[in-house]
Amino acid sequence: MSVELPFAPVDAVIRRNADGLRVSADAAEELARRIQDHGASLAVTAATEATTDGRKTLMPADFGIERVPEKDGLELPVAPVDRIARLDIDDDYRVAMDARVALASILETYADDTAAAAATLARHADRRTIKAADVETYFELEQYY
């Protein structure tokens, strides 16, 4: 499976949470893959909500967002997030622009939380570089965070 999300913005999110640690390319790739999986899953749930309401357009409320943040304040680009949203839903569905921004916001928060935990795990391992293993370990230990 190819990853729709470019690694550069994901790397920037990790660095924002790294507090001086280096970031391996593999860590950015692993987190991008996890973001994509999470986003596609959220879109499936949102599509179910829209269908329940008799709509074919996903709206921010379908993602549990009342107030949509400013698009310019996000690190993750909206166009790839739109492609992520469409990965596992029927082609008949549309994703409203504000719903794309809402999903990007949700995914960026998800990435921030993961990156902060991965940085903690790298420090705990007495390393100066966040690696893909730190991201993977976070998801293994996520229930304890």
C-alpha positions as a printed Julia matrix, in Angstrom:
145×3 Matrix{Float64}:
   0.0    0.0    0.0
   1.37   3.39  -0.94
   1.3    6.23   1.53
  -0.67   9.26   0.33
   0.75  11.67   2.89
   4.1   13.31   2.07
   6.76  12.57   4.66
   8.04  16.18   4.97
   5.02  17.55   6.9
   4.97  14.42   9.08
   8.68  14.93   9.78
   7.9   18.55  10.74
   5.24  17.39  13.2
   7.67  14.93  14.78
  10.4   17.58  15.02
   7.94  19.97  16.66
   7.54  17.38  19.43
  11.12  16.07  19.45
  12.62  18.76  21.7
  16.02  18.67  20.02
  16.12  14.99  19.07
  16.91  13.95  15.52
  14.26  12.2   13.45
  14.96   9.25  11.18
  13.27   9.06   7.77
  11.86   5.68   8.79
  10.08   7.28  11.76
   8.38   9.82   9.49
   7.39   7.07   7.07
   6.0    4.85   9.83
   4.01   7.7   11.35
   2.68   8.71   7.91
   1.48   5.13   7.4
  -0.23   5.12  10.82
  -1.85   8.51  10.13
  -3.17   7.19   6.82
  -4.66   4.08   8.42
  -6.26   6.13  11.19
  -7.66   8.7    8.75
  -9.16   6.05   6.48
 -10.79   4.41   9.5
 -12.24   7.72  10.68
 -13.64   8.36   7.2
 -15.43   5.0    7.19
 -17.08   5.91  10.5
 -17.93   9.39   9.16
 -19.47   7.84   6.02
 -21.68   5.7    8.24
 -22.78   8.84  10.1
 -23.54  10.63   6.83
 -25.53   7.66   5.52
 -27.53   7.55   8.74
 -28.42  11.22   8.16
 -29.34  10.49   4.52
 -26.33  12.29   3.02
 -23.54  11.37   0.63
 -21.34  14.29   1.69
 -19.12  13.95   4.74
 -19.33  17.0    6.98
 -17.16  18.08   9.97
 -19.84  16.89  12.41
 -19.45  13.37  10.98
 -15.88  13.49  12.31
 -17.06  14.83  15.68
 -15.87  18.39  15.01
 -18.07  21.32  15.9
 -15.66  24.14  15.05
 -13.3   23.74  12.11
  -9.81  25.21  12.64
  -8.08  27.49  10.14
  -6.5   25.54   7.28
  -3.41  27.77   7.36
  -2.62  26.72  10.93
  -2.16  23.07  10.0
   1.09  21.35   9.09
  -0.57  18.43   7.28
  -1.68  19.3    3.74
  -5.39  19.0    3.01
  -5.2   17.44  -0.49
  -3.48  14.22   0.64
  -5.82  14.07   3.64
  -8.73  14.17   1.18
  -7.22  11.2   -0.69
  -6.77   9.38   2.63
 -10.42  10.0    3.49
 -11.49   8.37   0.22
  -9.32   5.24   0.5
 -11.89   2.95   2.13
 -15.22   4.62   1.36
 -17.43   4.27  -1.69
 -16.78   6.62  -4.63
 -20.34   7.95  -4.29
 -19.34   9.89  -1.16
 -18.04  13.43  -1.28
 -15.93  15.09   1.4
 -16.78  18.73   2.08
 -13.81  21.12   2.18
 -14.37  21.96   5.84
 -14.6   18.22   6.59
 -11.18  17.74   4.94
  -9.75  20.48   7.14
 -11.44  18.95  10.2
  -9.95  15.54   9.39
  -6.5   17.08   8.83
  -6.8   18.72  12.26
  -7.75  15.43  13.91
  -4.88  13.62  12.2
  -2.4   16.32  13.16
  -3.41  16.02  16.82
  -3.04  12.24  16.48
   0.43  12.76  14.98
   1.41  15.21  17.72
   0.41  12.76  20.45
   2.28   9.92  18.76
   5.38  12.02  18.1
   5.56  13.24  21.7
   5.32   9.66  22.96
   7.92   8.44  20.44
  10.29  11.19  21.63
   9.8   10.05  25.21
  10.55   6.45  24.2
  13.71   7.5   22.33
  14.94   9.41  25.38
  14.11   6.44  27.59
  16.26   4.27  25.3
  19.02   6.86  25.75
  19.07   7.73  22.05
  19.23  11.1   20.33
  17.25   9.94  17.3
  13.57   9.07  17.07
  13.27   5.88  15.04
  10.42   3.93  13.47
  10.74   1.47  16.36
   9.75   4.26  18.76
   6.56   4.9   16.78
   5.82   1.17  16.65
   6.5    0.77  20.36
   4.12   3.63  21.15
   1.29   1.78  19.44
   2.15  -1.39  21.32
   2.04   0.57  24.6
  -0.73   3.0   23.61
  -3.18   1.56  26.11
  -0.86   2.65  28.92
  -0.52   6.27  27.77
